[in-house]
Amino acid sequence: MGEFPENKIQIGERQDIDYENRKKHEPKSVGEILRDDIPGTPQYNWQKYGYTLITEETMSGGPHPGDYEKDGVLHCGYCHKPKYILHDWLGTVKAFPIDCDCMKECEARIAIERQKREKLILADNCRRHALPFPHMHTWDFAHDDGGSPAMTRHARRYVENFPEMREKGLGLFLVGISGTGKTYTAAEIINALCDRGIHCLLTSFADIVLELLSMNRERRLSYIDEICRHDLIVFDGYGAEPSTYFSDMNIMEIVEICYNKQVPIIVTTSLTQEQLMEGNATRQTILSRMKERCYFLTLGNVKRRNKLANERWSRFRQLLEIGTGSNATGGGTSGVPAMPSLYEDMVLVGETKA
């Protein structure tokens, strides 16, 4: 079989009309979805081996342009290895297809790409389950605003050493006023762990107690057990839930299960240490259990939320062409972002302010 001019035929595609017409109506296979420029391997030259398309047709074994026959067996025109092997089958010599070196490398690289895709799908599923809101999916280290570099560094180190943290059930207790980035830091850790396929959950004791109120005892136990099966649990906004007997007892049960099963937990709270110590005996027991397994970190007054609010209102005024005034750019001495002034900016259509 002689050489085929590469400028007249696309390698990896059959040229018969019936096959082309049939293929138009067939669903795309996994192989057809794969790109021929597999990420991470830019040095790989598919045309060198005669494959310009990584498709199921490419994987069919040929013949491809450049292939030739030798000793009655089809050989690859690029690696010069046989594509068939002759065997005696019930007294008749038959040719059985085998993979040449080119095909083995092609299959190996498609398998690598498939593994990457499966890993991305697993990470996406973990992230959808772990984080309650889609906008939290971008709260990761790549999008960190650098407002608290020390805290970001500690969070990265926690992720890097998570196998040991998981084995020993060690977590974090993030303390800071509203707007310092406690939830953002916890979400960064979750997103990084989801990329590794680790099952996490971000929730709050307030949401859990609200769910438990509508359940009987058996369903409550099952629900709590489902929560405690995760590899990492983030309880956001500790202290915001009502301190009732029902609430405190169920929170203590969850904390005790995580403690006994050595499930790492990350707790965020806006309460000060003095306020945390003011709870009843049950609350003190809960806090004591948390202290045994969680390292306390206090976040500084970065006020990320105020910064974002200032940027949001500034853009909002720009879009609506609202004139700048004393409250237009926001930011008083208190550090709280200025809200739009309804009375200052409100004018009748067609009129101007004096």
C-alpha positions as CSV (number, residue, x, y, z in Angstrom):
1,M,0.0,0.0,0.0
2,G,1.6,3.2,-1.1
3,E,1.7,6.6,0.6
4,F,-1.4,8.9,0.5
5,P,-1.0,12.6,0.0
6,E,-1.9,14.2,3.3
7,N,-3.3,17.3,1.6
8,K,-6.1,15.3,-0.1
9,I,-7.3,13.1,2.7
10,Q,-8.0,13.6,6.4
11,I,-6.3,10.8,8.2
12,G,-8.6,8.9,10.6
13,E,-11.8,9.3,8.4
14,R,-13.3,6.8,6.0
15,Q,-14.1,8.2,2.6
16,D,-17.0,6.0,1.5
17,I,-20.2,8.0,1.1
18,D,-22.5,5.5,2.9
19,Y,-20.4,5.7,6.1
20,E,-20.4,9.5,6.0
21,N,-24.2,9.7,5.6
22,R,-24.7,7.2,8.3
23,K,-22.4,8.9,10.7
24,K,-24.2,12.2,10.4
25,H,-27.2,10.7,12.1
26,E,-25.3,8.8,14.8
27,P,-24.8,10.3,18.3
28,K,-21.3,11.5,19.0
29,S,-19.2,9.0,20.9
30,V,-16.8,9.7,23.7
31,G,-13.8,9.6,21.3
32,E,-15.3,12.2,19.0
33,I,-15.7,14.6,21.9
34,L,-12.0,14.4,22.7
35,R,-9.7,17.1,21.2
36,D,-6.6,16.2,19.2
37,D,-4.6,18.7,21.1
38,I,-4.7,17.0,24.5
39,P,-3.8,19.6,27.3
40,G,-0.5,19.0,28.9
41,T,1.1,17.3,25.9
42,P,1.8,20.1,23.4
43,Q,4.9,18.3,22.2
44,Y,2.9,15.3,20.9
45,N,2.8,15.3,17.1
46,W,-0.3,13.4,16.0
47,Q,0.4,14.0,12.3
48,K,3.7,12.3,12.8
49,Y,1.8,9.1,13.5
50,G,-0.9,9.7,10.9
51,Y,-3.7,10.8,13.1
52,T,-5.2,14.2,12.7
53,L,-8.5,13.3,14.5
54,I,-8.8,11.3,17.7
55,T,-12.1,9.6,17.0
56,E,-13.6,6.1,17.3
57,E,-12.7,5.7,13.6
58,T,-9.0,6.4,14.5
59,M,-9.2,3.7,17.1
60,S,-10.6,1.2,14.6
61,G,-7.2,0.0,13.7
62,G,-6.9,1.1,10.1
63,P,-6.0,0.9,7.4
64,H,-4.6,4.4,7.4
65,P,-2.7,6.3,4.8
66,G,0.9,5.1,4.9
67,D,0.1,1.6,6.1
68,Y,1.5,-1.3,4.0
69,E,1.4,-5.0,3.8
70,K,4.3,-7.2,4.7
71,D,4.3,-11.0,4.9
72,G,0.5,-10.9,4.3
73,V,0.0,-8.7,7.4
74,L,-0.9,-5.0,7.5
75,H,1.8,-2.9,9.1
76,C,1.7,0.7,10.4
77,G,3.4,3.1,8.1
78,Y,4.7,5.2,10.9
79,C,5.9,2.9,13.7
80,H,6.2,-0.1,11.3
81,K,4.6,-2.5,13.8
82,P,2.0,-5.0,12.7
83,K,-1.7,-4.2,13.1
84,Y,-2.7,-7.9,12.8
85,I,-1.4,-11.2,13.9
86,L,-1.9,-14.5,12.1
87,H,-3.3,-17.4,14.1
88,D,-4.5,-20.9,13.2
89,W,-8.2,-21.1,14.0
90,L,-9.8,-24.5,13.5
91,G,-7.4,-25.3,10.7
92,T,-7.7,-21.9,9.0
93,V,-5.2,-19.1,9.3
94,K,-7.0,-15.9,10.3
95,A,-5.8,-12.4,11.0
96,F,-6.6,-11.0,14.4
97,P,-6.3,-7.2,15.0
98,I,-3.6,-5.9,17.5
99,D,-2.5,-2.5,18.4
100,C,0.7,-1.0,16.9
101,D,2.8,1.4,19.0
102,C,1.0,4.4,17.6
103,M,-2.4,3.0,18.6
104,K,-1.2,2.1,22.1
105,E,0.1,5.7,22.6
106,C,-3.2,7.1,21.2
107,E,-5.2,4.9,23.6
108,A,-3.0,5.8,26.5
109,R,-3.4,9.5,25.9
110,I,-7.2,9.2,25.4
111,A,-7.3,7.4,28.7
112,I,-5.4,10.2,30.4
113,E,-7.8,12.8,29.0
114,R,-10.8,10.7,30.1
115,Q,-9.4,10.5,33.6
116,K,-9.0,14.2,33.7
117,R,-12.6,14.7,32.6
118,E,-13.8,12.3,35.2
119,K,-11.8,14.1,37.9
120,L,-13.3,17.4,36.8
121,I,-16.8,15.9,36.9
122,L,-16.2,14.5,40.4
123,A,-14.9,17.8,41.6
124,D,-17.9,19.6,40.2
125,N,-20.3,17.2,41.8
126,C,-18.6,17.5,45.2
127,R,-18.7,21.3,44.9
128,R,-22.4,21.4,44.0
129,H,-23.1,19.3,47.1
130,A,-20.8,21.1,49.5
131,L,-21.7,24.7,48.8
132,P,-25.2,25.9,49.1
133,F,-24.9,28.8,46.5
134,P,-23.4,28.8,43.0
135,H,-21.5,32.0,43.5
136,M,-19.5,30.3,46.2
137,H,-17.9,28.0,43.6
138,T,-15.6,30.8,42.7
139,W,-14.5,31.5,46.3
140,D,-11.2,29.8,45.9
141,F,-7.5,30.6,46.3
142,A,-7.2,31.6,42.6
143,H,-9.7,34.5,43.2
144,D,-8.5,35.5,46.6
145,D,-8.4,39.3,46.9
146,G,-5.3,39.3,49.1
147,G,-7.1,41.0,52.0
148,S,-5.7,38.6,54.6
149,P,-2.6,37.0,53.3
150,A,-1.7,35.4,56.6
151,M,-5.1,33.7,56.8
152,T,-4.9,32.6,53.2
153,R,-1.5,31.0,53.9
154,H,-2.9,29.1,56.9
155,A,-5.9,27.9,54.8
156,R,-3.5,26.7,52.1
157,R,-1.4,24.8,54.6
158,Y,-4.6,23.2,56.1
159,V,-5.5,21.9,52.6
160,E,-2.0,20.6,52.0
161,N,-1.9,18.7,55.2
162,F,-5.6,17.6,55.1
163,P,-4.8,13.8,55.1
164,E,-3.3,14.2,58.6
165,M,-6.0,16.6,59.6
166,R,-8.6,14.0,58.5
167,E,-6.9,11.2,60.3
168,K,-6.7,13.1,63.6
169,G,-10.0,15.0,63.2
170,L,-8.4,18.4,63.5
171,G,-10.3,21.5,62.4
172,L,-10.4,25.3,62.7
173,F,-12.4,27.8,64.7
174,L,-12.5,31.1,62.8
175,V,-13.4,34.2,64.9
176,G,-14.0,37.7,63.6
177,I,-16.5,40.4,63.1
178,S,-18.9,40.4,60.1
179,G,-17.1,41.1,56.8
180,T,-13.7,39.8,57.7
181,G,-13.8,36.8,55.3
182,K,-14.5,33.9,57.6
183,T,-17.0,32.2,55.3
184,Y,-14.9,33.1,52.3
185,T,-11.8,31.4,53.9
186,A,-13.9,28.3,54.7
187,A,-15.2,28.1,51.1
188,E,-11.7,28.4,49.8
189,I,-10.7,25.3,51.8
190,I,-13.8,23.5,50.6
191,N,-13.2,24.3,46.9
192,A,-9.6,23.2,47.1
193,L,-10.6,19.9,48.7
194,C,-13.4,19.4,46.2
195,D,-10.8,19.6,43.5
196,R,-9.3,16.5,45.1
197,G,-12.7,14.7,45.2
198,I,-13.0,15.0,49.0
199,H,-16.6,15.2,50.2
200,C,-17.3,18.4,52.2
201,L,-20.3,20.3,53.4
202,L,-20.9,23.9,54.3
203,T,-24.0,24.4,56.5
204,S,-25.0,26.1,59.8
205,F,-26.4,24.9,63.0
206,A,-29.4,27.3,62.5
207,D,-30.3,25.5,59.2
208,I,-29.8,22.1,60.8
209,V,-32.0,22.9,63.7
210,L,-34.7,24.2,61.4
211,E,-34.7,21.0,59.4
212,L,-34.8,18.8,62.6
213,L,-37.9,20.6,63.9
214,S,-40.1,18.9,61.3
215,M,-38.7,15.4,61.8
216,N,-39.4,12.6,64.2
217,R,-36.6,11.0,66.4
218,E,-35.8,8.3,63.9
219,R,-35.5,10.7,61.0
220,R,-33.5,13.1,63.0
221,L,-30.9,10.4,63.8
222,S,-30.7,9.5,60.1
223,Y,-30.3,13.1,59.1
224,I,-27.6,13.8,61.6
225,D,-25.8,10.7,60.6
226,E,-25.8,11.8,56.9
227,I,-24.3,15.1,57.9
228,C,-21.5,13.5,59.9
229,R,-20.5,11.2,57.1
230,H,-18.6,13.9,55.3
231,D,-14.8,14.3,55.3
232,L,-15.0,17.9,56.4
233,I,-18.0,19.9,57.8
234,V,-18.1,23.7,58.0
235,F,-20.6,25.1,60.5
236,D,-21.0,28.8,59.5
237,G,-22.3,31.5,61.8
238,Y,-22.1,29.6,65.1
239,G,-24.1,31.5,67.8
240,A,-26.7,32.8,65.4
241,E,-29.0,29.9,66.2
242,P,-31.5,30.2,69.1
243,S,-30.2,28.8,72.4
244,T,-33.1,26.5,73.3
245,Y,-33.0,23.0,74.9
246,F,-33.9,21.4,71.6
247,S,-31.3,23.4,69.7
248,D,-28.5,22.9,72.2
249,M,-29.0,19.2,72.6
250,N,-29.0,18.5,68.9
251,I,-25.9,20.7,68.3
252,M,-24.1,18.9,71.1
253,E,-25.1,15.5,69.6
254,I,-23.6,16.5,66.2
255,V,-20.4,17.8,67.8
256,E,-20.1,14.7,69.9
257,I,-20.5,12.4,66.8
258,C,-17.9,14.4,64.9
259,Y,-15.6,14.3,67.9
260,N,-15.9,10.5,68.3
261,K,-15.6,9.8,64.6
262,Q,-12.7,12.2,64.3
263,V,-14.5,14.2,61.5
264,P,-12.7,17.6,61.1
265,I,-15.0,20.6,61.5
266,I,-14.5,24.3,60.7
267,V,-16.6,26.7,62.8
268,T,-17.0,30.4,62.0
269,T,-18.5,32.9,64.4
270,S,-18.9,36.6,64.8
271,L,-19.0,36.3,68.6
272,T,-16.1,37.4,70.8
273,Q,-14.4,34.9,73.1
274,E,-16.2,36.6,76.0
275,Q,-19.6,36.1,74.4
276,L,-18.8,32.5,73.6
277,M,-18.1,31.9,77.3
278,E,-21.4,33.3,78.4
279,G,-23.4,30.3,77.3
280,N,-25.2,27.8,79.5
281,A,-23.7,24.5,80.6
282,T,-24.6,22.7,77.4
283,R,-23.0,25.4,75.3
284,Q,-19.9,25.3,77.4
285,T,-19.7,21.5,76.8
286,I,-20.0,22.1,73.1
287,L,-17.4,24.8,73.1
288,S,-15.0,22.6,75.1
289,R,-15.3,19.8,72.6
290,M,-14.6,22.2,69.8
291,K,-11.6,23.6,71.5
292,E,-10.1,20.1,71.8
293,R,-10.0,19.5,68.0
294,C,-10.2,23.1,66.5
295,Y,-7.4,25.6,66.4
296,F,-8.7,29.2,67.1
297,L,-7.8,31.8,64.5
298,T,-8.9,35.4,64.8
299,L,-9.3,37.3,61.5
300,G,-8.5,41.0,61.4
301,N,-10.8,43.8,60.5
302,V,-10.2,43.6,56.8
303,K,-13.9,44.5,56.0
304,R,-14.0,42.7,52.7
305,R,-17.8,43.1,52.6
306,N,-17.5,46.9,52.9
307,K,-15.0,47.1,50.2
308,L,-17.2,45.1,47.8
309,A,-20.2,47.2,48.8
310,N,-18.4,50.4,48.0
311,E,-17.4,49.1,44.6
312,R,-21.0,47.9,44.0
313,W,-22.7,51.2,44.8
314,S,-20.1,53.2,42.9
315,R,-20.8,51.1,39.8
316,F,-24.5,51.3,40.4
317,R,-24.4,55.1,40.5
318,Q,-22.2,55.2,37.4
319,L,-24.7,53.0,35.5
320,L,-27.7,55.2,36.6
321,E,-25.7,58.4,36.1
322,I,-26.4,59.5,39.6
323,G,-24.3,62.6,40.5
324,T,-21.7,62.2,43.2
325,G,-22.3,63.9,46.5
326,S,-21.2,63.5,50.1
327,N,-22.7,60.0,50.2
328,A,-22.0,59.0,46.6
329,T,-18.7,57.3,47.0
330,G,-19.5,55.9,50.4
331,G,-17.1,55.3,53.3
332,G,-17.7,57.4,56.4
333,T,-15.5,57.5,59.4
334,S,-17.2,54.5,60.8
335,G,-16.0,52.3,57.9
336,V,-19.5,51.3,56.9
337,P,-20.3,51.7,53.2
338,A,-22.6,54.5,52.4
339,M,-26.0,53.4,51.0
340,P,-27.8,55.4,48.3
341,S,-29.6,58.4,49.6
342,L,-33.1,58.3,48.3
343,Y,-34.0,61.9,49.3
344,E,-30.8,63.4,48.0
345,D,-30.8,61.7,44.6
346,M,-34.5,61.6,44.0
347,V,-35.7,64.1,41.4
348,L,-38.7,64.2,39.1
349,V,-38.1,63.1,35.5
350,G,-37.2,66.1,33.4
351,E,-36.1,68.3,36.3
352,T,-32.7,69.0,37.7
353,K,-31.7,69.7,41.3
354,A,-31.1,73.3,42.2
